[in-house]
């Protein structure tokens, strides 16, 4: 059940949140908000796949 919820959240994130890898964002120069979004997306993907 929990995995299904994270799969739905991951799909929602893919549509709504920006993709920083496509924009070639340098994580050393990223703002705090960009790092927060990147970390959130990474957390959700890890939970959805795990």
Secondary structure, DSSP 8 states (H G I E B T S, - for coil): -HHHHHHHHHHHHHHHS--TTTTT--TTS--HHHHHHHHHHHHHHHHHH-
